């Protein structure tokens, strides 16, 4: 069953293309080495989930390190945790959860053909992401002023017990790697927004919006774990 | 009836005076860009082959230099720091840039779609990207070697790695980038296996090669991110001195060892599972028999992938692990031996009453069986805590892992190279020279590493620049073996290079194999692999029907 170059066996909404090829406005670019467009969508989602699993394992290494050092220095870690700005952390958590909601809504609107609403939701998501980074910047700035910094840069006189520099090493490593993921997620969502505006997505074809949303949810999810570990306990 | 599909392309005997097919993937585009920008999985496999072989040459040269230095008890050809760099770079290159990408990158890429009846892997552009990442990683590694060179050993153990005067950063980054390549390859393969199987190929009808490569891919995507993080942490240690692994700053070097081996132990199965994958194909084809215990071979691959993740602690028996942990990790490590033994017994049972053709790939299968059994048994021995305390960090361990992970992998790599050479390039290699070099390599390997088992047992530590004089005889024997090995590889390089152009035209199926990749494609295959969509009514490696052109024996 060799697909004809011009017509697709799945109807006019599905355009056969080479791998990575594009289809005109809102049509499904069916890469013909997949049996059907359904299989292609499944492969894309599955690939994304696998990629997310690698991200989870990347952070898992840091979570393990956190667990080990918390076990070694329980009091110091509790003390340092109190020292973080709980209100800023909480606001940031709310900001990120909101952005997860708006990105989910964006996918919903693309699926129902409301590209204008979807664009709006994506822009709100991006704004939330910016707000998150700005708040994070102020938190970091405060720590640089105070000297609550990792390893040999630690100069804060308020907490002088063993393990305090380690807490802040882990704080900067986890939140730093997370912030890097926020930036990557923002780039992905900016790309998605651009193509939503250009009319490339429709109820027939919205896989990249969905995958971008998945990635953003992961960024959010990592923070959901970081927030209690660093700020609450 | 099985013969129905075999007739799709008639089996040819090697040596027929026929022509190469007019159109195939190798002559479809001759520009440089048609190679460097290709999305064809077969061409990407060839790209991998070029770089992997180059890396093998570099890593092998370092190995020979190390062996030359150890020829005499004192300094021989280099100073101590250079020696430390040599064994480090040998390890780094062979592990990260040769053995991990070798079989999946070359033969996995080439054969997976052919075995699944697919036109390509699921994500062709990702596939090309993963090759570029691999080249970038290898390039960074090589640059790091020229520009300082690490001396920490390939394990980069802290705290030494955060205070060594050598430049470990470029080498670290090289391994880090190559890790991404490995992740993307694994991801691509898993999705390919799930989504690209042709009609008729159910999970339990996948060729055994695919099963093992699938298990490998699972390890690649679940293990590699952790080593990526470890390398990032080491980089931060080097550049900023955060003290994560520095005891002087409250850090714990043993945590580094745990994180490192969480990936690097499963990584040995990234190297050896593809080797098992190749052997399952070779043994079935060369003995013309259905694999004995297909399901057990398939499931034991996944079993090794699973258990392999839970065994890392056996690298830390003397690192201050609790006695209970050490015992538990020891027992779990031995379970790897159980799954491996399942495979070994099944392969051997496949041979039983088979019609064996003693070709070069089969010679390597014999070598493989020997290395995996001998290397595996010494593995069970070092998994016992009390024995390992004596052998830890001696040449016994070096010889053990060279037997099991290098010996077995090299055997499989060479078997695959010979077995699939006709499919990949459409021509045969000279069988006589193939057998000669196989014998040289198997003997050379034994001559190199059996003395090291003895040296280790006598207490010679690994990675030492100098050694007492009573160890010299065995060291000389080991170096002599290494030169035999080098000779074998040299012969292979020469005859394969000649065969590329002057070898006899192979025809689509010179082995008379019933493996899926041989049945429906010409050699070399066309760019889209198949003319139309092939169908697969029978199980893979099904030899119950007659082989085309052969007199049927009474059942």
Interface residues (C-beta under 8 A of the other chain):
Chain A: X1 X2 X18 X19 X20 X32 X33 X34 X35 X39 X40 X42 X43 X46 X47 X50 X51 X53 X54 X55 X57 X58 X59 X60 X61 X62 X64 X65 X68 X69 X72 X73 X150 X151 X152 X153 X162 X163 X165 X166 X169 X170 X172 X173 X177
Chain B: X39 X118 X119 X120 X122 X123 X124 X125 X183 X187 X188 X190 X191 X194 X195 X196 X221 X222 X223 X224 X225 X226 X228 X229 X230 X232 X233 X236 X240 X241 X242 X243 X244 X246 X249 X250 X251 X252 X255 X258 X259 X262 X532 X533
